[in-house]
Amino acid sequence: MHESQKAVNRITASELDASLRRGERIAVLDVRRREAWSADPARVPGALWVPIEEVPRRARDLPADTHLVVYCS
């Protein structure tokens, strides 16, 4: 794998919940667009909200020293 490529794994909401409860170092990134994010009161506690269209511009602000879980719905 090229150095700039990262492995992408899928996990379920239950697996994420279990990992967070175990205290694993995970940053959760909510990439829903503003309309979807505003319309849905459900949030993952502690998740960072960065609308998908802003991710390239804000990529440097994302944690680099932990696993990153990205979700959109």
N, C-alpha and C positions, 0 to 999 in steps of 0.2 A: 504494500500500500504506500502510495506517495505520502511524503511528510505532511502535505497540506490537506490530505483527505483524512476524515475522521470516521470511525465506525458508527453506524446508526443502528440502534436496537430499538425495538418497540416493547413497551411494557403496558400493562393494563392499569387502570385506576387503582385496583386493589393492590397490585404490586408496588405502585408508587406510594400508596398509603402505608403499606408495611415497611417500606424502606425509610420513609420519613419518621415513622414511629420508632424504628431502631436507631434513629439518630444519624443515619448515613448523610454524608455531605452531598446534598443535591440542591441545585438551584432550579426552580421551576419558572419557566418563561411562558407567559400567556400571550399569544400572538394574535388574538382575535382583533378584528377591526373595531373601531370605536363604537359603531352602531350595535354590533353584536355584544360587545363587552358591557355597554350601557344597558342593553335590554335584558341581560341575564344577571340576576343578583348572585348567582353561584360563583364562588371564588375559591381557589386553592389558597389556604392561609400562607402568607409569606411569598406568594408568587410575584414575580416582576411582570408588569404589564408593558409590553412594547408592541404596538400594532405592527403587523407583518410588513407593511410598507416602510416602516422605520428601522427594521432590523439591520439592513446593510449599513445605514448611517450610524447606528448606535452599537454596532458589534464590538467595538473596543471597550464599551462600558460593561459588557457582559462578563460574568466571572469566568476566569480561565483555569482556575485551580480546583474545579469541582465538576462532577457530572452535571450536565445540563439536560433537563427534561422540558421539551417544548410541546405545548398543546394549543389547539385552536377551537375546540368545542367540548 
